[in-house]
Amino acid sequence: MNMAELKVITIEHHSKTYEFKTLDEAMEWAKQLGEFVTIKFNDLEIAGKFGVDGITSGKFSNGEPYTWKKRRRH
């Protein structure tokens, strides 16, 4: 993927949408936030809690429980 072709990168968090000029800015903001977000760009979506190393025994590396909820959009 050519990063120069990116139009607008958005992050959805708690029913609000934030815009960023670069994917690097969006990912850094998401990492600093430390909460579950959805990043959207070029018809792609990346969802998760950025900056988390992994999930072990149902918990993030910082000890918080991992939960996943799928929402159906109409």
PQR file of N, CA, C, O and H, with PARSE charges and radii, in Angstrom:
ATOM      1  N   MET A   1       0.849  -1.173   0.000 -0.4000 1.5000
ATOM      2  CA  MET A   1       0.000   0.000   0.000 -0.0000 2.0000
ATOM      3  C   MET A   1       0.891   1.232   0.000  0.5500 1.7000
ATOM      4  O   MET A   1       1.833   1.334   0.787 -0.5500 1.4000
ATOM      5  N   ASN A   2       0.589   2.142  -0.872 -0.4000 1.5000
ATOM      6  CA  ASN A   2       1.335   3.384  -0.958 -0.0000 2.0000
ATOM      7  C   ASN A   2       0.747   4.383   0.040  0.5500 1.7000
ATOM      8  O   ASN A   2      -0.393   4.819  -0.117 -0.5500 1.4000
ATOM      9  H   ASN A   2      -0.175   2.058  -1.511  0.4000 1.0000
ATOM     10  N   MET A   3       1.511   4.741   1.053 -0.4000 1.5000
ATOM     11  CA  MET A   3       1.023   5.641   2.101 -0.0000 2.0000
ATOM     12  C   MET A   3       0.705   7.030   1.543  0.5500 1.7000
ATOM     13  O   MET A   3      -0.077   7.768   2.141 -0.5500 1.4000
ATOM     14  H   MET A   3       2.437   4.386   1.182  0.4000 1.0000
ATOM     15  N   ALA A   4       1.301   7.393   0.407 -0.4000 1.5000
ATOM     16  CA  ALA A   4       1.019   8.696  -0.189 -0.0000 2.0000
ATOM     17  C   ALA A   4      -0.416   8.771  -0.714  0.5500 1.7000
ATOM     18  O   ALA A   4      -0.954   9.861  -0.904 -0.5500 1.4000
ATOM     19  H   ALA A   4       1.937   6.793  -0.079  0.4000 1.0000
ATOM     20  N   GLU A   5      -1.033   7.609  -0.948 -0.4000 1.5000
ATOM     21  CA  GLU A   5      -2.389   7.570  -1.467 -0.0000 2.0000
ATOM     22  C   GLU A   5      -3.456   7.668  -0.376  0.5500 1.7000
ATOM     23  O   GLU A   5      -4.642   7.751  -0.695 -0.5500 1.4000
ATOM     24  H   GLU A   5      -0.596   6.723  -0.794  0.4000 1.0000
ATOM     25  N   LEU A   6      -3.073   7.661   0.881 -0.4000 1.5000
ATOM     26  CA  LEU A   6      -4.041   7.760   1.959 -0.0000 2.0000
ATOM     27  C   LEU A   6      -4.767   9.089   1.900  0.5500 1.7000
ATOM     28  O   LEU A   6      -4.143  10.135   1.721 -0.5500 1.4000
ATOM     29  H   LEU A   6      -2.110   7.594   1.140  0.4000 1.0000
ATOM     30  N   LYS A   7      -6.063   9.054   2.047 -0.4000 1.5000
ATOM     31  CA  LYS A   7      -6.852  10.288   2.030 -0.0000 2.0000
ATOM     32  C   LYS A   7      -6.958  10.836   3.447  0.5500 1.7000
ATOM     33  O   LYS A   7      -6.204  11.732   3.825 -0.5500 1.4000
ATOM     34  H   LYS A   7      -6.570   8.204   2.193  0.4000 1.0000
ATOM     35  N   VAL A   8      -7.884  10.307   4.226 -0.4000 1.5000
ATOM     36  CA  VAL A   8      -8.083  10.735   5.606 -0.0000 2.0000
ATOM     37  C   VAL A   8      -8.098   9.490   6.472  0.5500 1.7000
ATOM     38  O   VAL A   8      -8.742   8.497   6.132 -0.5500 1.4000
ATOM     39  H   VAL A   8      -8.497   9.579   3.919  0.4000 1.0000
ATOM     40  N   ILE A   9      -7.400   9.541   7.573 -0.4000 1.5000
ATOM     41  CA  ILE A   9      -7.389   8.440   8.524 -0.0000 2.0000
ATOM     42  C   ILE A   9      -8.278   8.854   9.677  0.5500 1.7000
ATOM     43  O   ILE A   9      -8.098   9.937  10.234 -0.5500 1.4000
ATOM     44  H   ILE A   9      -6.877  10.347   7.850  0.4000 1.0000
ATOM     45  N   THR A  10      -9.231   8.017  10.047 -0.4000 1.5000
ATOM     46  CA  THR A  10     -10.110   8.345  11.160 -0.0000 2.0000
ATOM     47  C   THR A  10      -9.979   7.292  12.252  0.5500 1.7000
ATOM     48  O   THR A  10      -9.669   6.129  11.992 -0.5500 1.4000
ATOM     49  H   THR A  10      -9.377   7.137   9.594  0.4000 1.0000
ATOM     50  N   ILE A  11     -10.226   7.736  13.483 -0.4000 1.5000
ATOM     51  CA  ILE A  11     -10.300   6.825  14.624 -0.0000 2.0000
ATOM     52  C   ILE A  11     -11.654   7.023  15.265  0.5500 1.7000
ATOM     53  O   ILE A  11     -12.060   8.145  15.568 -0.5500 1.4000
ATOM     54  H   ILE A  11     -10.478   8.680  13.694  0.4000 1.0000
ATOM     55  N   GLU A  12     -12.346   5.918  15.468 -0.4000 1.5000
ATOM     56  CA  GLU A  12     -13.612   5.942  16.186 -0.0000 2.0000
ATOM     57  C   GLU A  12     -13.362   5.468  17.604  0.5500 1.7000
ATOM     58  O   GLU A  12     -12.770   4.412  17.827 -0.5500 1.4000
ATOM     59  H   GLU A  12     -12.016   5.006  15.222  0.4000 1.0000
ATOM     60  N   HIS A  13     -13.829   6.276  18.573 -0.4000 1.5000
ATOM     61  CA  HIS A  13     -13.644   5.956  19.985 -0.0000 2.0000
ATOM     62  C   HIS A  13     -14.818   6.539  20.753  0.5500 1.7000
ATOM     63  O   HIS A  13     -15.055   7.746  20.697 -0.5500 1.4000
ATOM     64  H   HIS A  13     -14.310   7.134  18.391  0.4000 1.0000
ATOM     65  N   HIS A  14     -15.551   5.705  21.466 -0.4000 1.5000
ATOM     66  CA  HIS A  14     -16.718   6.143  22.244 -0.0000 2.0000
ATOM     67  C   HIS A  14     -17.671   6.995  21.411  0.5500 1.7000
ATOM     68  O   HIS A  14     -18.049   8.091  21.826 -0.5500 1.4000
ATOM     69  H   HIS A  14     -15.358   4.725  21.511  0.4000 1.0000
ATOM     70  N   SER A  15     -18.057   6.502  20.248 -0.4000 1.5000
ATOM     71  CA  SER A  15     -19.029   7.152  19.349 -0.0000 2.0000
ATOM     72  C   SER A  15     -18.564   8.506  18.811  0.5500 1.7000
ATOM     73  O   SER A  15     -19.380   9.262  18.284 -0.5500 1.4000
ATOM     74  H   SER A  15     -17.750   5.612  19.910  0.4000 1.0000
ATOM     75  N   LYS A  16     -17.297   8.823  18.929 -0.4000 1.5000
ATOM     76  CA  LYS A  16     -16.745  10.045  18.355 -0.0000 2.0000
ATOM     77  C   LYS A  16     -15.741   9.659  17.277  0.5500 1.7000
ATOM     78  O   LYS A  16     -15.138   8.587  17.330 -0.5500 1.4000
ATOM     79  H   LYS A  16     -16.634   8.208  19.358  0.4000 1.0000
ATOM     80  N   THR A  17     -15.567  10.544  16.300 -0.4000 1.5000
ATOM     81  CA  THR A  17     -14.622  10.298  15.217 -0.0000 2.0000
ATOM     82  C   THR A  17     -13.557  11.388  15.225  0.5500 1.7000
ATOM     83  O   THR A  17     -13.865  12.578  15.284 -0.5500 1.4000
ATOM     84  H   THR A  17     -16.056  11.415  16.258  0.4000 1.0000
ATOM     85  N   TYR A  18     -12.307  10.962  15.163 -0.4000 1.5000
ATOM     86  CA  TYR A  18     -11.159  11.873  15.143 -0.0000 2.0000
ATOM     87  C   TYR A  18     -10.425  11.674  13.822  0.5500 1.7000
ATOM     88  O   TYR A  18     -10.304  10.545  13.348 -0.5500 1.4000
ATOM     89  H   TYR A  18     -12.056   9.995  15.115  0.4000 1.0000
ATOM     90  N   GLU A  19      -9.937  12.752  13.225 -0.4000 1.5000
ATOM     91  CA  GLU A  19      -9.233  12.675  11.944 -0.0000 2.0000
ATOM     92  C   GLU A  19      -7.742  12.955  12.106  0.5500 1.7000
ATOM     93  O   GLU A  19      -7.325  13.775  12.924 -0.5500 1.4000
ATOM     94  H   GLU A  19     -10.035  13.670  13.609  0.4000 1.0000
ATOM     95  N   PHE A  20      -6.948  12.243  11.295 -0.4000 1.5000
ATOM     96  CA  PHE A  20      -5.493  12.396  11.316 -0.0000 2.0000
ATOM     97  C   PHE A  20      -4.983  12.456   9.889  0.5500 1.7000
ATOM     98  O   PHE A  20      -5.602  11.914   8.974 -0.5500 1.4000
ATOM     99  H   PHE A  20      -7.286  11.577  10.630  0.4000 1.0000
ATOM    100  N   LYS A  21      -3.861  13.113   9.704 -0.4000 1.5000
ATOM    101  CA  LYS A  21      -3.271  13.248   8.373 -0.0000 2.0000
ATOM    102  C   LYS A  21      -2.449  12.030   7.975  0.5500 1.7000
ATOM    103  O   LYS A  21      -2.364  11.689   6.795 -0.5500 1.4000
ATOM    104  H   LYS A  21      -3.357  13.553  10.448  0.4000 1.0000
ATOM    105  N   THR A  22      -1.841  11.373   8.966 -0.4000 1.5000
ATOM    106  CA  THR A  22      -1.008  10.202   8.655 -0.0000 2.0000
ATOM    107  C   THR A  22      -1.403   9.024   9.541  0.5500 1.7000
ATOM    108  O   THR A  22      -1.951   9.193  10.630 -0.5500 1.4000
ATOM    109  H   THR A  22      -1.909  11.650   9.924  0.4000 1.0000
ATOM    110  N   LEU A  23      -1.112   7.842   9.043 -0.4000 1.5000
ATOM    111  CA  LEU A  23      -1.374   6.627   9.817 -0.0000 2.0000
ATOM    112  C   LEU A  23      -0.498   6.594  11.068  0.5500 1.7000
ATOM    113  O   LEU A  23      -0.939   6.141  12.125 -0.5500 1.4000
ATOM    114  H   LEU A  23      -0.667   7.704   8.158  0.4000 1.0000
ATOM    115  N   ASP A  24       0.734   7.070  10.949 -0.4000 1.5000
ATOM    116  CA  ASP A  24       1.633   7.120  12.113 -0.0000 2.0000
ATOM    117  C   ASP A  24       1.046   7.975  13.236  0.5500 1.7000
ATOM    118  O   ASP A  24       1.092   7.588  14.404 -0.5500 1.4000
ATOM    119  H   ASP A  24       1.092   7.438  10.091  0.4000 1.0000
ATOM    120  N   GLU A  25       0.487   9.151  12.878 -0.4000 1.5000
ATOM    121  CA  GLU A  25      -0.139  10.008  13.893 -0.0000 2.0000
ATOM    122  C   GLU A  25      -1.328   9.309  14.542  0.5500 1.7000
ATOM    123  O   GLU A  25      -1.498   9.356  15.761 -0.5500 1.4000
ATOM    124  H   GLU A  25       0.450   9.465  11.930  0.4000 1.0000
ATOM    125  N   ALA A  26      -2.143   8.664  13.725 -0.4000 1.5000
ATOM    126  CA  ALA A  26      -3.326   7.973  14.241 -0.0000 2.0000
ATOM    127  C   ALA A  26      -2.933   6.849  15.194  0.5500 1.7000
ATOM    128  O   ALA A  26      -3.517   6.713  16.269 -0.5500 1.4000
ATOM    129  H   ALA A  26      -2.005   8.626  12.735  0.4000 1.0000
ATOM    130  N   MET A  27      -1.952   6.050  14.808 -0.4000 1.5000
ATOM    131  CA  MET A  27      -1.540   4.926  15.650 -0.0000 2.0000
ATOM    132  C   MET A  27      -0.880   5.403  16.938  0.5500 1.7000
ATOM    133  O   MET A  27      -1.080   4.800  17.992 -0.5500 1.4000
ATOM    134  H   MET A  27      -1.478   6.160  13.935  0.4000 1.0000
ATOM    135  N   GLU A  28      -0.102   6.471  16.869 -0.4000 1.5000
ATOM    136  CA  GLU A  28       0.531   7.005  18.080 -0.0000 2.0000
ATOM    137  C   GLU A  28      -0.538   7.525  19.048  0.5500 1.7000
ATOM    138  O   GLU A  28      -0.446   7.292  20.253 -0.5500 1.4000
ATOM    139  H   GLU A  28       0.061   6.961  16.013  0.4000 1.0000
ATOM    140  N   TRP A  29      -1.552   8.228  18.523 -0.4000 1.5000
ATOM    141  CA  TRP A  29      -2.637   8.733  19.362 -0.0000 2.0000
ATOM    142  C   TRP A  29      -3.384   7.566  20.017  0.5500 1.7000
ATOM    143  O   TRP A  29      -3.697   7.604  21.207 -0.5500 1.4000
ATOM    144  H   TRP A  29      -1.627   8.417  17.544  0.4000 1.0000
ATOM    145  N   ALA A  30      -3.663   6.534  19.222 -0.4000 1.5000
ATOM    146  CA  ALA A  30      -4.371   5.362  19.749 -0.0000 2.0000
ATOM    147  C   ALA A  30      -3.546   4.667  20.831  0.5500 1.7000
ATOM    148  O   ALA A  30      -4.088   4.216  21.841 -0.5500 1.4000
ATOM    149  H   ALA A  30      -3.409   6.503  18.255  0.4000 1.0000
ATOM    150  N   LYS A  31      -2.248   4.585  20.616 -0.4000 1.5000
ATOM    151  CA  LYS A  31      -1.365   3.952  21.604 -0.0000 2.0000
ATOM    152  C   LYS A  31      -1.344   4.748  22.906  0.5500 1.7000
ATOM    153  O   LYS A  31      -1.402   4.166  23.989 -0.5500 1.4000
ATOM    154  H   LYS A  31      -1.808   4.951  19.796  0.4000 1.0000
ATOM    155  N   GLN A  32      -1.262   6.079  22.808 -0.4000 1.5000
ATOM    156  CA  GLN A  32      -1.271   6.922  24.002 -0.0000 2.0000
ATOM    157  C   GLN A  32      -2.605   6.842  24.737  0.5500 1.7000
ATOM    158  O   GLN A  32      -2.649   6.902  25.966 -0.5500 1.4000
ATOM    159  H   GLN A  32      -1.215   6.552  21.928  0.4000 1.0000
ATOM    160  N   LEU A  33      -3.696   6.707  23.975 -0.4000 1.5000
ATOM    161  CA  LEU A  33      -5.026   6.601  24.568 -0.0000 2.0000
ATOM    162  C   LEU A  33      -5.140   5.330  25.397  0.5500 1.7000
ATOM    163  O   LEU A  33      -5.699   5.341  26.494 -0.5500 1.4000
ATOM    164  H   LEU A  33      -3.660   6.659  22.976  0.4000 1.0000
ATOM    165  N   GLY A  34      -4.610   4.242  24.867 -0.4000 1.5000
ATOM    166  CA  GLY A  34      -4.601   2.983  25.606 -0.0000 2.0000
ATOM    167  C   GLY A  34      -5.966   2.327  25.755  0.5500 1.7000
ATOM    168  O   GLY A  34      -6.186   1.561  26.693 -0.5500 1.4000
ATOM    169  H   GLY A  34      -4.156   4.233  23.976  0.4000 1.0000
ATOM    170  N   GLU A  35      -6.878   2.618  24.843 -0.4000 1.5000
ATOM    171  CA  GLU A  35      -8.214   2.027  24.882 -0.0000 2.0000
ATOM    172  C   GLU A  35      -8.548   1.443  23.511  0.5500 1.7000
ATOM    173  O   GLU A  35      -7.859   1.710  22.526 -0.5500 1.4000
ATOM    174  H   GLU A  35      -6.699   3.240  24.080  0.4000 1.0000
ATOM    175  N   PHE A  36      -9.613   0.642  23.462 -0.4000 1.5000
ATOM    176  CA  PHE A  36     -10.046   0.023  22.219 -0.0000 2.0000
ATOM    177  C   PHE A  36     -10.530   1.093  21.248  0.5500 1.7000
ATOM    178  O   PHE A  36     -11.368   1.924  21.599 -0.5500 1.4000
ATOM    179  H   PHE A  36     -10.172   0.425  24.262  0.4000 1.0000
ATOM    180  N   VAL A  37     -10.001   1.072  20.024 -0.4000 1.5000
ATOM    181  CA  VAL A  37     -10.396   2.022  18.983 -0.0000 2.0000
ATOM    182  C   VAL A  37     -10.525   1.287  17.650  0.5500 1.7000
ATOM    183  O   VAL A  37     -10.082   0.146  17.511 -0.5500 1.4000
ATOM    184  H   VAL A  37      -9.321   0.397  19.739  0.4000 1.0000
ATOM    185  N   THR A  38     -11.132   1.951  16.681 -0.4000 1.5000
ATOM    186  CA  THR A  38     -11.182   1.459  15.311 -0.0000 2.0000
ATOM    187  C   THR A  38     -10.573   2.521  14.414  0.5500 1.7000
ATOM    188  O   THR A  38     -11.057   3.651  14.360 -0.5500 1.4000
ATOM    189  H   THR A  38     -11.491   2.878  16.794  0.4000 1.0000
ATOM    190  N   ILE A  39      -9.502   2.153  13.704 -0.4000 1.5000
ATOM    191  CA  ILE A  39      -8.861   3.052  12.753 -0.0000 2.0000
ATOM    192  C   ILE A  39      -9.362   2.675  11.363  0.5500 1.7000
ATOM    193  O   ILE A  39      -9.348   1.502  10.990 -0.5500 1.4000
ATOM    194  H   ILE A  39      -9.109   1.234  13.748  0.4000 1.0000
ATOM    195  N   LYS A  40      -9.807   3.675  10.597 -0.4000 1.5000
ATOM    196  CA  LYS A  40     -10.327   3.439   9.252 -0.0000 2.0000
ATOM    197  C   LYS A  40      -9.564   4.287   8.241  0.5500 1.7000
ATOM    198  O   LYS A  40      -9.317   5.474   8.455 -0.5500 1.4000
ATOM    199  H   LYS A  40      -9.819   4.628  10.900  0.4000 1.0000
ATOM    200  N   PHE A  41      -9.193   3.634   7.116 -0.4000 1.5000
ATOM    201  CA  PHE A  41      -8.541   4.338   6.018 -0.0000 2.0000
ATOM    202  C   PHE A  41      -8.589   3.463   4.779  0.5500 1.7000
ATOM    203  O   PHE A  41      -8.476   2.240   4.865 -0.5500 1.4000
ATOM    204  H   PHE A  41      -9.393   2.669   6.942  0.4000 1.0000
ATOM    205  N   ASN A  42      -8.761   4.104   3.617 -0.4000 1.5000
ATOM    206  CA  ASN A  42      -8.751   3.389   2.326 -0.0000 2.0000
ATOM    207  C   ASN A  42      -9.573   2.102   2.338  0.5500 1.7000
ATOM    208  O   ASN A  42      -9.097   1.062   1.883 -0.5500 1.4000
ATOM    209  H   ASN A  42      -8.853   5.097   3.547  0.4000 1.0000
ATOM    210  N   ASP A  43     -10.786   2.160   2.846 -0.4000 1.5000
ATOM    211  CA  ASP A  43     -11.696   1.008   2.900 -0.0000 2.0000
ATOM    212  C   ASP A  43     -11.185  -0.132   3.784  0.5500 1.7000
ATOM    213  O   ASP A  43     -11.639  -1.267   3.641 -0.5500 1.4000
ATOM    214  H   ASP A  43     -11.173   3.005   3.215  0.4000 1.0000
ATOM    215  N   LEU A  44     -10.256   0.149   4.687 -0.4000 1.5000
ATOM    216  CA  LEU A  44      -9.759  -0.837   5.643 -0.0000 2.0000
ATOM    217  C   LEU A  44     -10.118  -0.406   7.054  0.5500 1.7000
ATOM    218  O   LEU A  44     -10.259   0.785   7.333 -0.5500 1.4000
ATOM    219  H   LEU A  44      -9.888   1.072   4.802  0.4000 1.0000
ATOM    220  N   GLU A  45     -10.266  -1.382   7.945 -0.4000 1.5000
ATOM    221  CA  GLU A  45     -10.488  -1.096   9.361 -0.0000 2.0000
ATOM    222  C   GLU A  45      -9.515  -1.909  10.190  0.5500 1.7000
ATOM    223  O   GLU A  45      -9.315  -3.100   9.949 -0.5500 1.4000
ATOM    224  H   GLU A  45     -10.152  -2.349   7.719  0.4000 1.0000
ATOM    225  N   ILE A  46      -8.915  -1.254  11.166 -0.4000 1.5000
ATOM    226  CA  ILE A  46      -8.047  -1.932  12.129 -0.0000 2.0000
ATOM    227  C   ILE A  46      -8.633  -1.634  13.495  0.5500 1.7000
ATOM    228  O   ILE A  46      -8.743  -0.472  13.886 -0.5500 1.4000
ATOM    229  H   ILE A  46      -9.078  -0.287  11.361  0.4000 1.0000
ATOM    230  N   ALA A  47      -9.007  -2.670  14.218 -0.4000 1.5000
ATOM    231  CA  ALA A  47      -9.628  -2.470  15.526 -0.0000 2.0000
ATOM    232  C   ALA A  47      -8.794  -3.142  16.597  0.5500 1.7000
ATOM    233  O   ALA A  47      -8.258  -4.232  16.396 -0.5500 1.4000
ATOM    234  H   ALA A  47      -8.917  -3.614  13.900  0.4000 1.0000
ATOM    235  N   GLY A  48      -8.690  -2.482  17.734 -0.4000 1.5000
ATOM    236  CA  GLY A  48      -7.969  -3.078  18.844 -0.0000 2.0000
ATOM    237  C   GLY A  48      -7.482  -2.037  19.821  0.5500 1.7000
ATOM    238  O   GLY A  48      -7.779  -0.847  19.716 -0.5500 1.4000
ATOM    239  H   GLY A  48      -9.126  -1.596  17.898  0.4000 1.0000
ATOM    240  N   LYS A  49      -6.734  -2.527  20.762 -0.4000 1.5000
ATOM    241  CA  LYS A  49      -6.113  -1.678  21.776 -0.0000 2.0000
ATOM    242  C   LYS A  49      -4.635  -1.609  21.412  0.5500 1.7000
ATOM    243  O   LYS A  49      -3.897  -2.568  21.642 -0.5500 1.4000
ATOM    244  H   LYS A  49      -6.493  -3.493  20.848  0.4000 1.0000
ATOM    245  N   PHE A  50      -4.199  -0.501  20.854 -0.4000 1.5000
ATOM    246  CA  PHE A  50      -2.842  -0.377  20.345 -0.0000 2.0000
ATOM    247  C   PHE A  50      -1.842  -0.229  21.489  0.5500 1.7000
ATOM    248  O   PHE A  50      -2.114   0.407  22.508 -0.5500 1.4000
ATOM    249  H   PHE A  50      -4.798   0.277  20.668  0.4000 1.0000
ATOM    250  N   GLY A  51      -0.688  -0.832  21.286 -0.4000 1.5000
ATOM    251  CA  GLY A  51       0.343  -0.790  22.303 -0.0000 2.0000
ATOM    252  C   GLY A  51       0.310  -1.986  23.237  0.5500 1.7000
ATOM    253  O   GLY A  51       1.124  -2.081  24.156 -0.5500 1.4000
ATOM    254  H   GLY A  51      -0.466  -1.349  20.459  0.4000 1.0000
ATOM    255  N   VAL A  52      -0.611  -2.887  23.015 -0.4000 1.5000
ATOM    256  CA  VAL A  52      -0.721  -4.092  23.838 -0.0000 2.0000
ATOM    257  C   VAL A  52       0.145  -5.169  23.204  0.5500 1.7000
ATOM    258  O   VAL A  52       0.062  -5.407  21.999 -0.5500 1.4000
ATOM    259  H   VAL A  52      -1.272  -2.810  22.269  0.4000 1.0000
ATOM    260  N   ASP A  53       0.963  -5.812  24.000 -0.4000 1.5000
ATOM    261  CA  ASP A  53       1.859  -6.843  23.493 -0.0000 2.0000
ATOM    262  C   ASP A  53       1.132  -8.122  23.116  0.5500 1.7000
ATOM    263  O   ASP A  53       1.497  -8.779  22.141 -0.5500 1.4000
ATOM    264  H   ASP A  53       1.031  -5.619  24.979  0.4000 1.0000
ATOM    265  N   GLY A  54       0.118  -8.477  23.870 -0.4000 1.5000
ATOM    266  CA  GLY A  54      -0.594  -9.708  23.596 -0.0000 2.0000
ATOM    267  C   GLY A  54      -1.586 -10.017  24.695  0.5500 1.7000
ATOM    268  O   GLY A  54      -1.732  -9.266  25.659 -0.5500 1.4000
ATOM    269  H   GLY A  54      -0.179  -7.943  24.662  0.4000 1.0000
ATOM    270  N   ILE A  55      -2.264 -11.142  24.527 -0.4000 1.5000
ATOM    271  CA  ILE A  55      -3.267 -11.585  25.491 -0.0000 2.0000
ATOM    272  C   ILE A  55      -2.832 -12.949  26.016  0.5500 1.7000
ATOM    273  O   ILE A  55      -2.578 -13.875  25.246 -0.5500 1.4000
ATOM    274  H   ILE A  55      -2.144 -11.751  23.744  0.4000 1.0000
ATOM    275  N   THR A  56      -2.752 -13.054  27.329 -0.4000 1.5000
ATOM    276  CA  THR A  56      -2.380 -14.307  27.967 -0.0000 2.0000
ATOM    277  C   THR A  56      -3.392 -14.614  29.053  0.5500 1.7000
ATOM    278  O   THR A  56      -3.665 -13.775  29.911 -0.5500 1.4000
ATOM    279  H   THR A  56      -2.958 -12.302  27.955  0.4000 1.0000
ATOM    280  N   SER A  57      -3.946 -15.811  29.018 -0.4000 1.5000
ATOM    281  CA  SER A  57      -4.937 -16.238  30.011 -0.0000 2.0000
ATOM    282  C   SER A  57      -6.085 -15.230  30.146  0.5500 1.7000
ATOM    283  O   SER A  57      -6.569 -14.965  31.247 -0.5500 1.4000
ATOM    284  H   SER A  57      -3.725 -16.493  28.321  0.4000 1.0000
ATOM    285  N   GLY A  58      -6.513 -14.670  28.992 -0.4000 1.5000
ATOM    286  CA  GLY A  58      -7.648 -13.756  28.994 -0.0000 2.0000
ATOM    287  C   GLY A  58      -7.355 -12.356  29.499  0.5500 1.7000
ATOM    288  O   GLY A  58      -8.283 -11.607  29.804 -0.5500 1.4000
ATOM    289  H   GLY A  58      -6.120 -14.886  28.098  0.4000 1.0000
ATOM    290  N   LYS A  59      -6.063 -11.979  29.597 -0.4000 1.5000
ATOM    291  CA  LYS A  59      -5.712 -10.645  30.089 -0.0000 2.0000
ATOM    292  C   LYS A  59      -4.659 -10.007  29.195  0.5500 1.7000
ATOM    293  O   LYS A  59      -3.824 -10.691  28.603 -0.5500 1.4000
ATOM    294  H   LYS A  59      -5.309 -12.587  29.349  0.4000 1.0000
ATOM    295  N   PHE A  60      -4.719  -8.648  29.109 -0.4000 1.5000
ATOM    296  CA  PHE A  60      -3.679  -7.905  28.421 -0.0000 2.0000
ATOM    297  C   PHE A  60      -2.401  -7.961  29.250  0.5500 1.7000
ATOM    298  O   PHE A  60      -2.419  -8.383  30.406 -0.5500 1.4000
ATOM    299  H   PHE A  60      -5.397  -8.093  29.590  0.4000 1.0000
ATOM    300  N   SER A  61      -1.296  -7.534  28.652 -0.4000 1.5000
ATOM    301  CA  SER A  61      -0.015  -7.563  29.348 -0.0000 2.0000
ATOM    302  C   SER A  61       0.004  -6.663  30.583  0.5500 1.7000
ATOM    303  O   SER A  61       0.821  -6.865  31.481 -0.5500 1.4000
ATOM    304  H   SER A  61      -1.282  -7.192  27.713  0.4000 1.0000
ATOM    305  N   ASN A  62      -0.901  -5.659  30.635 -0.4000 1.5000
ATOM    306  CA  ASN A  62      -0.953  -4.782  31.809 -0.0000 2.0000
ATOM    307  C   ASN A  62      -1.894  -5.313  32.894  0.5500 1.7000
ATOM    308  O   ASN A  62      -2.112  -4.644  33.905 -0.5500 1.4000
ATOM    309  H   ASN A  62      -1.565  -5.495  29.905  0.4000 1.0000
ATOM    310  N   GLY A  63      -2.454  -6.515  32.688 -0.4000 1.5000
ATOM    311  CA  GLY A  63      -3.313  -7.135  33.695 -0.0000 2.0000
ATOM    312  C   GLY A  63      -4.800  -6.899  33.515  0.5500 1.7000
ATOM    313  O   GLY A  63      -5.609  -7.527  34.198 -0.5500 1.4000
ATOM    314  H   GLY A  63      -2.277  -7.058  31.867  0.4000 1.0000
ATOM    315  N   GLU A  64      -5.180  -6.003  32.606 -0.4000 1.5000
ATOM    316  CA  GLU A  64      -6.600  -5.753  32.368 -0.0000 2.0000
ATOM    317  C   GLU A  64      -7.219  -6.951  31.658  0.5500 1.7000
ATOM    318  O   GLU A  64      -6.569  -7.572  30.816 -0.5500 1.4000
ATOM    319  H   GLU A  64      -4.523  -5.493  32.051  0.4000 1.0000
ATOM    320  N   PRO A  65      -8.464  -7.283  31.984 -0.5600 1.5000
ATOM    321  CA  PRO A  65      -9.118  -8.406  31.299  0.2800 2.0000
ATOM    322  C   PRO A  65      -9.421  -8.061  29.848  0.5500 1.7000
ATOM    323  O   PRO A  65      -9.788  -6.928  29.535 -0.5500 1.4000
ATOM    324  N   TYR A  66      -9.265  -9.036  28.971 -0.4000 1.5000
ATOM    325  CA  TYR A  66      -9.585  -8.861  27.560 -0.0000 2.0000
ATOM    326  C   TYR A  66     -11.043  -9.239  27.341  0.5500 1.7000
ATOM    327  O   TYR A  66     -11.462 -10.345  27.685 -0.5500 1.4000
ATOM    328  H   TYR A  66      -8.967  -9.956  29.225  0.4000 1.0000
ATOM    329  N   THR A  67     -11.803  -8.331  26.777 -0.4000 1.5000
ATOM    330  CA  THR A  67     -13.188  -8.633  26.409 -0.0000 2.0000
ATOM    331  C   THR A  67     -13.389  -8.224  24.968  0.5500 1.7000
ATOM    332  O   THR A  67     -12.774  -7.273  24.485 -0.5500 1.4000
ATOM    333  H   THR A  67     -11.463  -7.433  26.499  0.4000 1.0000
ATOM    334  N   TRP A  68     -14.229  -8.930  24.307 -0.4000 1.5000
ATOM    335  CA  TRP A  68     -14.501  -8.642  22.915 -0.0000 2.0000
ATOM    336  C   TRP A  68     -15.997  -8.693  22.694  0.5500 1.7000
ATOM    337  O   TRP A  68     -16.675  -9.637  23.099 -0.5500 1.4000
ATOM    338  H   TRP A  68     -14.728  -9.703  24.700  0.4000 1.0000
ATOM    339  N   LYS A  69     -16.489  -7.669  22.049 -0.4000 1.5000
ATOM    340  CA  LYS A  69     -17.921  -7.595  21.799 -0.0000 2.0000
ATOM    341  C   LYS A  69     -18.115  -7.184  20.341  0.5500 1.7000
ATOM    342  O   LYS A  69     -17.591  -6.162  19.898 -0.5500 1.4000
ATOM    343  H   LYS A  69     -15.937  -6.902  21.719  0.4000 1.0000
ATOM    344  N   LYS A  70     -18.849  -7.965  19.628 -0.4000 1.5000
ATOM    345  CA  LYS A  70     -19.096  -7.647  18.234 -0.0000 2.0000
ATOM    346  C   LYS A  70     -20.421  -6.923  18.122  0.5500 1.7000
ATOM    347  O   LYS A  70     -21.447  -7.396  18.612 -0.5500 1.4000
ATOM    348  H   LYS A  70     -19.275  -8.795  19.988  0.4000 1.0000
ATOM    349  N   ARG A  71     -20.391  -5.783  17.479 -0.4000 1.5000
ATOM    350  CA  ARG A  71     -21.621  -5.016  17.272 -0.0000 2.0000
ATOM    351  C   ARG A  71     -22.058  -5.145  15.835  0.5500 1.7000
ATOM    352  O   ARG A  71     -21.247  -5.099  14.910 -0.5500 1.4000
ATOM    353  H   ARG A  71     -19.558  -5.398  17.081  0.4000 1.0000
ATOM    354  N   ARG A  72     -23.322  -5.303  15.668 -0.4000 1.5000
ATOM    355  CA  ARG A  72     -23.877  -5.373  14.328 -0.0000 2.0000
ATOM    356  C   ARG A  72     -24.356  -3.985  13.933  0.5500 1.7000
ATOM    357  O   ARG A  72     -25.128  -3.350  14.651 -0.5500 1.4000
ATOM    358  H   ARG A  72     -23.981  -5.340  16.420  0.4000 1.0000
ATOM    359  N   ARG A  73     -23.890  -3.530  12.789 -0.4000 1.5000
ATOM    360  CA  ARG A  73     -24.282  -2.203  12.317 -0.0000 2.0000
ATOM    361  C   ARG A  73     -25.329  -2.352  11.245  0.5500 1.7000
ATOM    362  O   ARG A  73     -25.227  -3.222  10.379 -0.5500 1.4000
ATOM    363  H   ARG A  73     -23.262  -4.046  12.206  0.4000 1.0000
ATOM    364  N   HIS A  74     -26.328  -1.512  11.299 -0.4000 1.5000
ATOM    365  CA  HIS A  74     -27.405  -1.541  10.286 -0.0000 2.0000
ATOM    366  C   HIS A  74     -27.297  -0.343   9.406  0.5500 1.7000
ATOM    367  O   HIS A  74     -28.103  -0.175   8.490 -0.5500 1.4000
ATOM    368  H   HIS A  74     -26.411  -0.806  12.003  0.4000 1.0000
TER
END
